[in-house]
């Protein structure tokens, strides 16, 4: 991996597509490099999660020199050329995904493992997700020394989180529009003059009807209704209060008999005793735990170097003029890489390079096949003199459960064996060392 940092982005407001295994940078770039060409694989920047996954650092892929420039900083012709190149790469990757998902029989993939049609669909979905980006800010370009530009993507495999739908504005503004339209129509229509009132005269052809005489008994009906309501309320109160010993003109109180309250007092005393016993039991448990913690000292973590030869033989590892092995314990996913004097990198996705390095044993990827005694091995045939750099990366997406110790063993024909031990503490994800081969 190159040390060229492109940018750092936040995971807030973004939705990651697919599973963590489908978003593996090694899976995407390795598949495109083997199935199409390295240029198609090089458009994906290498992600490194920090702050528990809240922020992501994006790095230039190894062997791809250039200065990262955001799309917004390019001139209009340069930006148009980058978009056109990305469109062509996008269509080619989609075509490859369709081709893979259409395959129903077993095939041999980059990792020489048997894949079913379900595996093909899983890989095709991973490729389709990878070419999705949330916005134009995810498009960058690498400016070469000769002035040429190569597209590169950050925040790939992610989209904007749009699960919260905005409230529609038309339903709120519709009544105001109708009122405004009515007012406009009223202003546009000319007011018509009111017709003149004709003079009228009241003429009685017979004697006027007699006025209605008020009925004097109506008030008594209202008073009678209130009296009936008051009588009903009094009857309800009498039925509720009489059992407690109250009588008209007298005050009475009917306390509960002692025999009725005795069970309640006994139950309260039992509850208090149970609470005291519970507190004593909890205190005793804490004292036992503290004593056990003081008596048991944590065992020293094991790197697995003592078990290296057995693991290498069991995994069928090869040996060369120089062999570098990584060994650790547990199902965590660690990755071993060696940078050659020429700058090329020997790892799982690369064939033997100009320094003769080849990673022949990989472990704990994908997660369902992880083992407790993993080992990774890179052998070199022939050995090229020069400066070498060994790098160990921690690739887990889940938060670390504690310190993770590991060991790196360097074996070279004619020289003593070298043992190096390291550990990832907290959120650490990288460890490296360098050495020189002078022949």
C-alpha positions in Angstrom: 0.0 0.0 0.0 1.2 3.5 -0.8 1.6 6.1 2.0 -0.1 8.7 -0.1 -3.2 9.9 1.8 -5.9 11.2 -0.5 -8.5 12.5 2.0 -10.4 11.6 5.2 -14.2 11.3 5.2 -16.9 10.8 7.8 -19.3 7.8 7.8 -22.2 10.0 9.1 -25.0 10.3 6.7 -23.7 7.5 4.5 -25.1 4.0 4.0 -22.6 1.2 3.3 -23.8 -1.2 0.6 -23.5 -5.0 1.1 -21.6 -6.9 3.8 -18.2 -6.0 5.2 -16.7 -9.0 3.2 -18.2 -7.6 0.0 -16.6 -4.2 0.6 -13.1 -5.7 0.9 -10.7 -3.6 -1.1 -8.5 -6.7 -1.7 -11.6 -8.6 -3.1 -12.7 -5.8 -5.5 -9.2 -4.8 -6.8 -8.0 -8.5 -7.0 -11.1 -9.5 -9.0 -10.9 -6.6 -11.4 -7.1 -7.0 -11.8 -7.5 -10.7 -12.7 -10.7 -10.4 -14.8 -10.1 -7.1 -16.7 -6.8 -5.2 -16.1 -4.9 -3.4 -13.3 -6.2 0.1 -14.6 -9.8 -0.8 -13.8 -8.8 -2.0 -10.3 -6.7 1.2 -9.6 -9.8 3.5 -9.6 -10.6 2.3 -6.0 -8.7 4.1 -3.2 -7.7 1.8 -0.3 -9.8 2.5 2.8 -8.5 2.4 6.4 -11.2 2.8 9.2 -10.3 5.0 12.2 -12.1 6.2 15.3 -14.1 3.0 15.5 -15.3 3.3 11.9 -16.6 6.9 12.3 -14.0 8.2 9.9 -12.2 6.6 6.9 -8.8 7.4 5.5 -8.4 6.9 1.7 -5.0 6.0 0.3 -3.5 5.8 -3.2 -3.2 2.2 -4.3 0.4 0.7 -4.3 2.4 1.3 -7.4 0.2 4.2 -8.6 2.2 7.4 -8.3 0.6 10.8 -8.7 -0.8 13.8 -6.9 -4.5 13.5 -5.8 -6.7 16.3 -7.0 -10.5 16.6 -6.4 -12.8 16.8 -9.4 -13.9 20.3 -8.4 -10.3 21.6 -8.7 -9.9 20.4 -12.3 -10.6 22.5 -15.4 -13.8 21.9 -17.3 -12.1 19.9 -20.1 -10.1 17.8 -17.6 -13.2 17.1 -15.5 -15.2 16.1 -18.5 -12.4 13.7 -19.6 -12.3 12.1 -16.1 -16.1 11.6 -16.2 -15.9 10.0 -19.6 -13.2 7.6 -18.5 -15.2 6.7 -15.3 -18.3 6.1 -17.4 -16.4 3.6 -19.6 -14.9 1.8 -16.6 -18.3 1.8 -14.9 -19.9 0.1 -18.0 -17.1 -2.5 -18.2 -17.4 -3.4 -14.5 -21.2 -3.8 -14.8 -20.7 -6.0 -17.8 -18.3 -8.2 -15.8 -20.8 -8.4 -12.9 -23.5 -9.5 -15.3 -21.2 -12.1 -16.8 -20.3 -13.5 -13.4 -23.9 -13.7 -12.1 -24.9 -15.5 -15.3 -22.4 -18.3 -14.6 -24.2 -21.3 -12.9 -21.5 -23.9 -12.8 -18.4 -24.2 -10.7 -15.4 -22.2 -11.6 -11.9 -21.5 -10.4 -11.6 -17.9 -8.9 -8.6 -15.9 -7.9 -8.3 -17.9 -4.6 -8.5 -21.3 -6.4 -11.7 -22.2 -4.4 -14.8 -23.9 -5.7 -17.6 -21.3 -6.2 -21.3 -22.1 -6.7 -23.8 -20.0 -8.5 -24.7 -18.4 -5.1 -21.0 -17.4 -4.8 -21.1 -15.9 -8.3 -24.2 -13.8 -7.4 -22.5 -12.7 -4.2 -19.3 -11.5 -6.1 -21.4 -9.8 -8.8 -23.4 -7.9 -6.2 -20.1 -6.8 -4.6 -18.9 -5.4 -7.9 -22.1 -3.6 -8.6 -22.1 -2.0 -5.1 -18.4 -1.0 -5.4 -19.1 1.4 -8.3 -21.7 3.3 -6.4 -20.6 6.7 -4.8 -22.7 9.2 -2.9 -21.9 12.4 -4.8 -19.4 14.2 -7.1 -17.1 14.8 -4.1 -16.1 11.1 -4.2 -14.4 11.6 -7.6 -10.7 12.4 -7.6 -7.9 12.3 -10.1 -4.2 11.4 -9.8 -2.1 13.9 -11.8 1.0 12.1 -13.2 4.4 13.6 -13.7 3.7 14.0 -17.4 0.5 15.9 -16.7 -1.8 13.0 -17.4 -4.8 12.3 -15.2 -6.1 8.9 -13.8 -9.5 8.7 -12.1 -9.8 7.4 -8.5 -12.8 7.0 -6.2 -13.2 7.5 -2.5 -16.4 6.7 -0.5 -17.0 3.9 -3.0 -19.6 1.3 -2.1 -21.6 3.9 -0.2 -24.7 6.0 -0.8 -26.5 8.9 1.0 -28.8 7.7 3.8 -32.2 8.9 2.6 -34.4 6.8 4.9 -36.0 10.0 6.4 -38.5 11.3 3.9 -39.1 15.1 3.8 -42.6 16.3 4.4 -44.4 17.2 1.2 -44.8 21.0 0.8 -47.7 20.9 -1.7 -50.2 19.6 0.9 -49.3 22.5 3.2 -49.5 25.2 0.6 -52.6 24.0 -1.2 -55.2 25.7 1.1 -53.4 29.0 0.8 -53.3 28.7 -3.0 -57.1 28.2 -3.1 -57.7 31.2 -0.8 -55.3 33.3 -2.9 -57.0 32.2 -6.1 -60.4 33.1 -4.7 -59.2 36.5 -3.7 -57.7 37.1 -7.1 -60.9 36.1 -8.8 -62.9 38.4 -6.6 -60.6 41.3 -7.4 -60.7 40.6 -11.1 -64.6 40.5 -11.2 -66.1 44.0 -11.4 -68.5 44.8 -8.6 -72.1 45.0 -9.8 -74.3 47.8 -8.5 -76.9 46.7 -6.0 -80.5 46.9 -7.3 -82.5 49.8 -5.8 -84.8 48.8 -3.0 -88.4 49.2 -3.9 -90.6 51.1 -1.4 -92.8 48.7 0.5 -95.9 49.2 2.6 -97.3 46.7 5.0 -101.1 46.2 4.5 -103.1 43.9 6.7 -106.1 42.4 4.9 -107.5 41.1 8.3 -106.8 41.6 11.9 -103.2 40.9 12.9 -102.6 37.5 14.6 -102.5 37.6 18.4 -99.0 37.6 20.0 -98.0 34.3 21.7 -98.5 34.3 25.4 -95.6 32.9 27.5 -96.3 29.7 29.4 -95.8 30.3 33.1 -95.2 26.5 33.9 -92.0 26.2 31.8 -89.8 27.5 34.6 -91.2 24.9 36.9 -90.2 22.1 34.6 -86.6 23.3 34.6 -86.6 23.5 38.4 -88.1 20.0 38.6 -85.3 18.6 36.5 -82.6 20.0 38.8 -84.4 18.6 41.8 -84.4 15.1 40.2 -80.7 15.3 39.4 -79.9 16.4 43.0 -81.9 13.5 44.4 -80.0 11.0 42.2 -76.6 12.4 43.4 -77.7 12.2 47.0 -78.8 8.5 46.6 -75.4 7.6 45.0 -73.5 9.3 47.9 -75.7 7.5 50.5 -74.9 4.1 48.9 -71.1 4.9 48.9 -70.8 6.4 52.4 -73.2 4.4 54.4 -71.0 1.2 54.5 -68.3 3.3 56.2 -70.5 4.2 59.2 -71.6 7.7 58.3 -75.2 8.6 59.1 -77.2 11.8 58.6 -76.4 14.1 61.5 -73.8 11.7 63.0 -70.1 11.1 62.3 -68.8 7.5 62.4 -65.6 5.6 61.6 -65.2 1.9 60.9 -61.6 1.0 61.3 -60.5 -2.4 59.8 -60.3 -5.2 62.3 -56.9 -6.2 63.6 -57.3 -9.7 62.1 -57.6 -8.2 58.6 -54.4 -6.1 58.9 -52.2 -8.8 60.4 -51.4 -10.6 57.0 -50.4 -7.3 55.5 -48.0 -6.5 58.3 -46.4 -10.0 58.0 -46.0 -9.6 54.2 -44.3 -6.2 54.7 -41.9 -7.7 57.3 -41.1 -10.6 54.9 -40.4 -8.2 52.0 -37.9 -6.2 54.2 -36.1 -9.4 55.3 -35.8 -10.6 51.6 -34.3 -7.2 50.6 -31.7 -7.5 53.4 -30.7 -11.0 52.3 -30.5 -10.0 48.7 -28.1 -7.1 49.5 -25.9 -9.5 51.6 -25.8 -12.0 48.8 -24.8 -9.4 46.2 -22.0 -8.1 48.5 -20.7 -11.6 49.0 -20.6 -12.2 45.3 -18.6 -9.0 44.7 -16.2 -10.0 47.4 -15.7 -13.4 45.7 -15.1 -11.9 42.3 -12.5 -9.5 43.7 -10.7 -12.3 45.5 -10.6 -14.4 42.3 -9.4 -11.5 40.2 -6.5 -10.9 42.7 -5.6 -14.6 42.8 -5.7 -15.2 39.0 -3.0 -13.2 37.1 -3.7 -13.0 33.3 -1.7 -15.3 31.2 0.8 -13.8 28.8 -0.6 -13.6 25.3 0.9 -16.1 22.8 2.2 -15.1 19.4 2.3 -18.7 18.1 6.0 -18.7 17.0 6.7 -21.9 18.8 4.0 -23.6 16.7 5.1 -22.1 13.4 6.6 -25.2 11.7 3.6 -27.3 12.4 1.2 -24.7 11.0 3.4 -24.2 7.9 3.5 -27.9 7.2 -0.2 -28.3 7.8 -1.0 -25.5 5.3 1.4 -26.7 2.6 3.6 -23.6 2.8 6.6 -23.4 0.4 10.2 -22.4 1.3 12.6 -20.3 -0.8 16.0 -18.6 -0.6 14.2 -16.3 1.8 10.9 -17.0 3.6 8.9 -14.5 5.7 6.1 -16.0 7.9 3.4 -14.2 10.0 1.8 -16.2 12.9 -0.8 -15.2 15.5 -3.6 -16.8 17.5 -7.4 -16.2 17.1 -9.8 -15.5 14.3 -8.7 -11.9 13.6 -7.8 -11.2 10.0 -4.2 -10.0 9.6 -2.5 -9.4 6.3 1.2 -9.9 5.5 2.8 -7.7 2.8 6.4 -7.4 1.7 7.6 -4.4 -0.5 10.5 -5.4 -2.8 13.5 -3.1 -3.6 11.7 -2.1 -6.9 8.6 -0.9 -5.0 6.4 -3.8 -6.1 4.4 -5.6 -3.3 4.2 -9.3 -2.7 0.8 -10.3 -1.3 -2.2 -12.5 -2.0 -3.4 -10.7 -5.1 -0.1 -10.4 -7.0 1.8 -13.0 -9.0 5.5 -13.5 -8.5 7.2 -10.1 -9.1 10.7 -9.0 -10.1 12.0 -9.9 -6.6 10.6 -13.4 -6.8 8.2 -13.0 -3.9 4.9 -15.0 -3.7 2.4 -15.3 -0.9 1.4 -19.0 -0.9 -0.5 -19.2 2.4 -3.3 -16.8 3.5 -5.5 -17.1 6.5 -8.8 -16.0 8.1 -10.5 -14.5 5.0 -13.4 -14.6 4.6 -14.6 -14.6 8.2 -16.8 -17.8 8.0 -13.6 -19.9 7.3 -11.4 -18.2 10.0 -9.3 -20.6 12.2 -7.7 -20.3 15.7 -4.1 -21.1 14.6 -3.6 -19.0 11.4 -0.3 -18.4 9.5 0.7 -16.5 6.4 3.8 -17.2 4.3 5.7 -15.4 1.5 8.8 -17.1 -0.1 11.3 -15.6 -2.5 12.9 -17.4 -5.4 15.3 -16.1 -6.5 16.3 -13.6 -3.8 17.1 -10.1 -5.1 19.5 -7.9 -3.0 18.2 -4.5 -1.8 15.9 -2.8 0.7 12.8 -4.8 1.9 9.9 -3.6 4.0 7.6 -6.0 5.9 4.1 -4.7 6.8 1.4 -6.3 8.9 -2.2 -4.9 8.7 -5.2 -5.6 10.9 -8.3 -5.8 8.6 -11.1 -6.5 11.0 -14.2 -4.2 10.7 -15.4 -5.0 14.2 -14.0 -3.1 17.2 -10.9 -4.8 18.8 -11.5 -7.0 21.8 -8.1 -6.3 23.3 -4.4 -6.6 22.5 -3.5 -8.9 19.6 0.1 -10.2 19.7 1.8 -11.7 16.6 5.2 -12.9 15.5 7.1 -12.4 12.2 9.9 -15.0 11.4 12.6 -14.3 8.8 14.4 -17.3 7.4 17.2 -17.0 4.9 19.6 -19.7 3.7 23.0 -19.5 5.3 21.9 -17.0 8.0 20.4 -17.4 11.5 16.7 -17.3 11.9 15.2 -14.0 13.1 12.2 -13.7 15.3 10.3 -10.4 15.6 7.3 -9.9 17.9 4.7 -7.2 17.8 1.1 -6.5 19.0 -1.8 -4.4 18.0 -3.1 -2.4 21.0 -6.4 -0.7 21.1 -7.3 0.6 17.6 -3.8 0.1 16.1 -4.0 -1.4 12.6 -0.4 -1.2 11.1 3.0 -2.5 12.0 6.1 -2.5 9.8 9.9 -3.2 9.9 12.7 -2.8 7.3 15.9 -4.7 6.5 18.6 -4.8 3.9 19.8 -7.8 1.8 23.3 -7.2 0.5 24.0 -10.7 -0.7 
